């Protein structure tokens, strides 16, 4: 452990912020929090709480008048917060050192949605300048301060676009992500594979990847899925907060939505298989537990939860229950912890230490290789104290170090776990394999805003059983009337 900072360096703040999980040191617990190495012990005078003379750095004769006992007690009280601040500084310094070589890969950021809402995706609007953008959790200076080295930007379109213009809206959000890279090439590097992330790390840029949030964005079409892949999509969240015609969302588990597919329908299974073939990461944030189980069992590659937390720590249905964490462990998959207060503490208020509790828990149940960060910045209305924007990542990493995470475990959570999953997805892909072609049955689609080209050639092959029976009854009645 490096030497403690000088007293002058530490006097700027004597009390550590409770929101960052700093524990006040006392004579009874200081030894469990800070262990001085021999090198530092040789440079720091022996400290005796009950002997303030030992803090002066001077040698005193035994005949010199002692400081009154009250003064010694006062010294003891201000000493421990001072040491805590110095120790906290050291953990953060170590966090910065680690992040300089292993920056964070964040699983989910909704800045593109903010750009749509605020500026209708007009990036050349002076107010949309990402070097000075105000009122968002994310801008270029904050990304640099937070040591964000790779970001899955969310190409998100709300559930009310389903069966309407979801594909158009998704294309526009992919376009704005690509234009971010074009407009700020010194900061962003749009990439589509794990090698591209590592290249961006070497160049000191933010590797920018597309994550499409919500299976409704493919409009129940394997052709659209493939087209989005060719445009750079590298993960697809199977549902958002609504069912698709082929997968159930998390609101099924609350009773607010009814299960339609009991997890994944036959076509939903085809979507998962086609994602495996292409090399698109399967994202299970927002899906029902049955969908989680079905996808984890079916997928040939590890999956991710791009922005979810631990259900046992906060019993919100957007979080991952223990038995699913066991499947995550068995499949080498990844849970990237969400920072939204409601998923962290199940309350309107939360703090950084509580986020670390989720990271600790997932590590305990699923292993250190199952942990990542998925802040959900610019997609949520409230964030924990101490994690107010993307610049705060070093404070969270410092908290993990304070909790005795090893450097190897921290590097895994920062980037290496996601890179491992991404490489496994790439290795499982097989573009030589014939693409999936079976369309979803027409009867499973809402017909109000769509045509049925392609289905009319053999409509009976695509009708649901009930519809087919009704058609047969009609046909029999017609024959009887002849």
DODOBA-381539 format. One line per 3 residues: their letters; for each residue x, y, z of C-alpha. Coordinates in steps of 0.05 Angstrom, whole numbers, plus 5000, padded with zeros to 4 digits. Each point is the difference from the previous one (the first is absolute). Layout:
// DODOBA-381539
a	X,Y,Z | ...;
This chain:
// DODOBA-381539
xxx	5000,5000,5000 | 5028,5068,4981 | 5015,5048,5056;
xxx	4945,5041,5030 | 4992,5070,4972 | 5026,5057,5042;
xxx	4953,5031,5050 | 4995,5063,4960 | 4976,4962,4939;
xxx	4945,4967,5040 | 4974,5060,5040 | 4955,5025,4944;
xxx	4945,4952,5023 | 5000,4965,5066 | 4936,4960,4993;
xxx	4992,4948,4945 | 4936,5002,4960 | 4952,4946,5024;
xxx	4971,4993,4930 | 5066,4972,4975 | 5000,4945,5052;
xxx	5058,5029,5040 | 5003,4970,5069 | 5023,5044,5057;
xxx	5062,4970,5031 | 5004,4989,5074 | 5054,4971,5045;
xxx	4962,4934,4999 | 4994,4991,4924 | 5058,5038,4970;
xxx	5044,4938,4995 | 4947,4964,4958 | 4996,5057,4950;
xxx	5071,5024,4992 | 5063,4957,5003 | 5064,5038,4999;
xxx	5056,4966,4962 | 5071,5000,5027 | 5021,5051,4947;
xxx	4949,5050,5023 | 5011,4984,5073 | 5071,5021,4993;
xxx	4979,5068,4974 | 4941,5014,5045 | 5013,5012,5074;
xxx	4967,4950,5048 | 4931,5028,5016 | 4971,4995,5069;
xxx	4930,5028,5009 | 5012,5013,5073 | 5066,5034,4988;
xxx	4991,5062,4957 | 5075,5013,5004 | 5010,4941,4953;
xxx	4962,5038,4946 | 5047,5060,5000 | 5056,4962,4966;
xxx	5048,5026,5053 | 5040,4965,5054 | 4980,5019,5071;
xxx	5040,4990,5063 | 4966,4963,5056 | 5005,5062,5043;
xxx	4960,5043,4951 | 4931,5020,5025 | 4946,4955,4972;
xxx	4940,5027,4963 | 4938,4999,5045 | 4957,4937,4996;
xxx	4940,5039,4972 | 5044,5023,4942 | 5022,4928,4987;
xxx	4927,4977,4998 | 4983,5057,4951 | 5057,4978,4956;
xxx	4973,4929,5000 | 4932,5022,4976 | 5025,5041,4940;
xxx	5054,4950,4983 | 4955,4945,4975 | 4959,5039,4949;
xxx	5065,5029,4975 | 5030,4931,4989 | 4935,4977,4967;
xxx	5004,5056,4949 | 5073,4984,4985 | 4983,4927,4992;
xxx	4941,5017,4955 | 5045,5042,4957 | 5046,4941,4992;
xxx	4944,4953,4977 | 4978,5051,4949 | 5071,5010,4976;
xxx	5005,4925,4990 | 4933,5001,4964 | 5025,5053,4951;
xxx	5065,4961,4990 | 4961,4937,4982 | 4952,5037,4954;
xxx	5056,5033,4962 | 5019,4932,4973 | 4931,4966,5004;
xxx	4945,5052,4988 | 4928,4983,5013 | 4954,4968,4949;
xxx	4930,5024,5016 | 4943,4956,4977 | 4945,5051,4990;
xxx	4996,5076,4990 | 4939,5037,4973 | 5035,5063,4976;
xxx	4973,4989,4928 | 4929,5002,5029 | 5016,5067,5033;
xxx	5026,5026,4934 | 4935,4980,4967 | 4956,5031,5054;
xxx	5039,5064,5007 | 5024,5015,4930 | 4963,4951,4954;
xxx	5068,4970,4985 | 5028,5065,4971 | 5071,4993,5025;
xxx	5023,5064,4966 | 4954,5041,5045 | 5048,5039,5044;
xxx	4962,4978,5062 | 5014,4927,4981 | 5075,5009,5002;
xxx	5024,4939,5039 | 5061,5037,5027 | 4955,5048,5038;
xxx	4932,4966,5003 | 4963,5018,5064 | 4944,4966,5037;
xxx	5020,4929,4983 | 5038,4946,5037 | 5047,4993,4941;
xxx	5045,5046,4960 | 5072,4994,4975 | 5035,5031,5061;
xxx	4960,4955,5047 | 5016,4938,4959 | 5074,5017,5004;
xxx	4998,5014,5074 | 4964,4934,5011 | 5051,4960,4959;
xxx	4946,4972,4955 | 5037,4962,4946 | 4941,4966,4966;
xxx	4926,5013,4999 | 4941,4962,4974 | 4956,5058,4978;
xxx	4926,4983,5003 | 4962,5004,4934 | 4934,5004,5037;
xxx	4930,5011,4975 | 4940,4997,5048 | 4949,4944,5002;
xxx	4946,5045,4969 | 5037,4995,4934 | 4987,4924,4997;
xxx	4959,4981,4938 | 5010,5071,4976 | 5067,5034,4984;
xxx	5047,4963,5047 | 5048,4980,4943 | 5004,5071,4974;
xxx	5012,5028,5069 | 5054,4948,5015 | 5036,5016,4935;
xxx	5001,5073,5019 | 5030,4985,5068 | 5054,4956,4968;
xxx	5014,5057,4953 | 5009,5051,5056 | 5050,4954,5034;
xxx	5040,4994,4936 | 4998,5075,4990 | 5027,5010,5071;
xxx	5062,4962,4978 | 5005,5041,4936 | 4992,5067,5034;
xxx	5048,4985,5058 | 5053,4953,4971 | 5051,5021,5051;
xxx	4954,4972,5055 | 4957,4945,4971 | 5018,4940,4958;
xxx	4941,4960,4973 | 5018,4926,5004 | 4963,4934,4989;
xxx	5044,4948,5034 | 5043,4985,5060 | 5063,5016,4962;
xxx	4972,5069,4986 | 4990,5013,5074 | 5072,4982,5014;
xxx	5023,5045,4943 | 4961,5058,5029 | 5032,4987,5068;
xxx	5069,5006,4967 | 4980,5065,4965 | 4970,5031,5062;
xxx	4931,5005,4969 | 4931,4977,5021 | 4982,4937,4962;
xxx	4928,5012,4978 | 4954,4941,4988 | 4927,4995,4984;
xxx	4952,4964,5047 | 4928,4997,4976 | 4954,5003,5060;
xxx	4936,4962,4988 | 4983,4942,4955 | 4942,5040,4971;
xxx	5053,5037,4960 | 5007,4941,4952 | 4925,4998,4988;
xxx	4999,4924,5005 | 5045,4993,4939 | 5064,4960,4994;
xxx	5016,5042,4938 | 4997,5064,5042 | 5043,4966,5053;
xxx	5053,4985,4948 | 4996,5070,4970 | 5011,5031,5069;
xxx	5060,4955,5010 | 5030,5025,4935 | 4989,5072,5025;
xxx	5041,4985,5063 | 4951,4973,5052 | 5039,4955,5047;
xxx	4948,4986,5053 | 4925,4996,4999 | 4959,5005,5063;
xxx	4946,4947,4987 | 4944,5043,5030 | 4992,5068,5031;
xxx	4941,5014,5046 | 4950,4966,4954 | 4991,4931,4971;
xxx	5021,4988,4928 | 4959,4948,4961 | 5056,4950,5016;
xxx	5028,5017,5070 | 4972,5021,5068 | 5025,5061,5038;
xxx	5013,5011,5074 | 4931,5030,5014 | 4971,4929,4992;
xxx	5033,4984,5066 | 4965,5059,5035 | 4932,4980,4972;
xxx	4994,5065,4960 | 5007,4962,4934 | 4975,4931,4980;
xxx	5049,4948,4976 | 4992,4987,4926 | 5060,4957,4982;
xxx	5014,4966,5067 | 5070,5027,4992 | 5019,4990,4927;
xxx	4953,4978,4945 | 5023,4955,4943 | 5017,5063,4961;
xxx	5035,5029,5061 | 5045,4939,5001 | 5015,5014,4927;
xxx	5021,5071,5018 | 5048,4974,5053 | 5030,4950,4952;
xxx	5008,5052,4946 | 5034,5047,5049 | 5049,4944,5017;
xxx	5013,4988,4926 | 5013,5074,4986 | 5041,5015,5063;
xxx	4950,5047,5034 | 5002,5000,5076 | 4934,4979,5032;
xxx	4980,5051,5052 | 4951,4977,5054 | 4988,5066,5036;
xxx	4925,5015,5001 | 4977,4929,4986 | 4958,4954,5043;
xxx	5032,4946,5042 | 4972,4947,4953 | 5033,5036,4942;
xxx	5065,5003,5038 | 4998,4926,5013 | 4981,4981,4929;
xxx	5054,5044,4968 | 5055,4977,5048 | 4983,4928,4986;
xxx	4995,5008,4924 | 5057,5047,4983 | 5065,4969,4977;
xxx	5039,5061,5024 | 5001,5039,5066 | 4948,5054,5008;
xxx	4999,5066,5037 | 4953,5040,5043 | 5022,5069,4975;
xxx	4969,5039,5057 | 4970,4958,5056 | 5017,4988,5073;
xxx	4991,4946,5054 | 4929,4982,5020 | 5021,4975,5069;
xxx	5030,5068,5017 | 4941,5039,4972 | 4937,4960,4985;
xxx	4980,5036,4936 | 4978,4958,4941 | 5051,5034,4955;
xxx	5054,4967,5039 | 5030,4930,4994 | 4978,4945,5049;
xxx	5049,4952,5032 | 4982,4939,4960 | 5012,5039,4936;
xxx	5066,5024,5028 | 5018,4927,5006 | 4985,4992,4925;
xxx	5042,5061,4987 | 5058,4966,5036 | 4990,4934,4963;
xxx	4998,5034,4931 | 5056,5050,5011 | 4951,5057,4991;
xxx	5002,5071,5029 | 4957,5046,5043 | 5017,5073,4990;
xxx	4973,5036,5061 | 4949,5055,4991 | 5005,5065,5041;
xxx	4927,5020,5000 | 4980,5013,5072 | 4936,4959,4995;
xxx	5041,4939,4979 | 5056,5014,5050 | 4964,5013,5065;
xxx	4927,4990,4980 | 4990,5072,5024 | 5004,5069,4970;
xxx	5067,5012,5034 | 5063,4958,4994 | 5075,5008,5007;
xxx	5064,4974,4970 | 5012,4950,5056 | 4933,4966,4984;
xxx	5021,4992,4927 | 5063,4966,5025 | 4956,4954,5041;
xxx	4969,4974,4934 | 5069,4990,4971 | 5022,4963,5062;
xxx	4938,4956,4999 | 5006,4980,4926 | 5073,4984,5011;
xxx	4982,4957,5060 | 4945,4961,4963 | 5023,4998,4928;
xxx	5075,5013,5006 | 5044,5059,4987 | 4998,4985,4925;
xxx	4925,5014,4999 | 5005,5074,5021 | 4999,5062,4957;
xxx	4974,5072,4999 | 4937,5023,4964 | 4985,5068,5029;
xxx	4938,5017,4959 | 5023,5072,4999 | 4954,5048,4964;
xxx	4946,4948,5000 | 4978,5008,5073 | 4971,5056,5041;
xxx	5040,4990,5065 | 5068,4974,5016 | 5037,4981,5065;
xxx	5036,5053,5040 | 5073,4994,4979 | 4983,4975,4929;
xxx	4965,5061,4972 | 5031,4995,4930 | 5050,4960,4960;
xxx	5060,5036,5030 | 4989,4964,5066 | 5024,4930,4979;
xxx	5067,5007,5036 | 4964,5010,5066 | 4962,4935,4991;
xxx	5064,4963,4982 | 5033,5030,5061 | 4943,4971,5042;
xxx	5012,4931,4972 | 5074,5005,5017 | 4980,5022,5069;
xxx	4958,4937,5005 | 5062,4959,4985 | 4984,4983,4928;
xxx	5065,4978,4967 | 5028,5039,4942 | 4985,4940,4955;
xxx	4927,5000,5021 | 4994,5075,4990 | 5031,4996,4930;
xxx	4949,4946,4984 | 4941,5042,5022 | 5028,5061,4963;
xxx	5012,4967,4932 | 5028,4930,4997 | 4935,4964,5016;
xxx	4963,5034,4944 | 5057,4989,4952 | 4999,4926,5017;
xxx	4925,4995,4987 | 5006,5039,4935 | 5056,4955,4975;
xxx	4960,4938,5017 | 4940,5028,4961 | 5045,5014,4941;
xxx	5030,4930,5003 | 4930,4968,5003 | 4977,5038,4938;
xxx	4998,4964,4933 | 4986,5042,4939 | 5010,4939,4955;
xxx	4938,4969,5031 | 4936,5013,4961 | 4961,5059,5030;
xxx	4933,4988,5032 | 4942,5011,4952 | 4936,4976,5033;
xxx	4956,5061,5011 | 4957,5012,5061 | 4929,4975,4989;
xxx	4956,5056,4973 | 4948,4987,5053 | 5050,5020,5054;
xxx	5008,5069,4972 | 4956,5060,5012 | 4972,5018,4932;
xxx	4977,5072,5009 | 5061,5034,4970 | 5031,4946,4956;
xxx	4991,4965,4934 | 5004,4925,4991 | 5043,4993,4937;
xxx	5031,4932,4997 | 4948,4968,5044 | 4944,4999,4947;
xxx	5033,4944,4959 | 4986,4947,5053 | 4960,5033,5054;
xxx	4978,4935,5033 | 5072,4984,5018 | 5006,5063,5042;
xxx	4933,5000,5036 | 4994,4987,5074 | 4962,4936,5019;
xxx	4937,5039,5020 | 5000,5039,4936 | 5012,4937,4959;
xxx	4941,4965,5034 | 4955,5060,4986 | 5021,4999,4927;
xxx	4985,4925,4994 | 4930,5010,5032 | 4985,5055,4950;
xxx	5023,4956,4943 | 4956,4941,5023 | 4939,5044,5007;
xxx	5012,5027,4930 | 5003,4928,4973 | 4936,4982,5035;
xx	4964,5057,4967 | 5020,4978,4930;
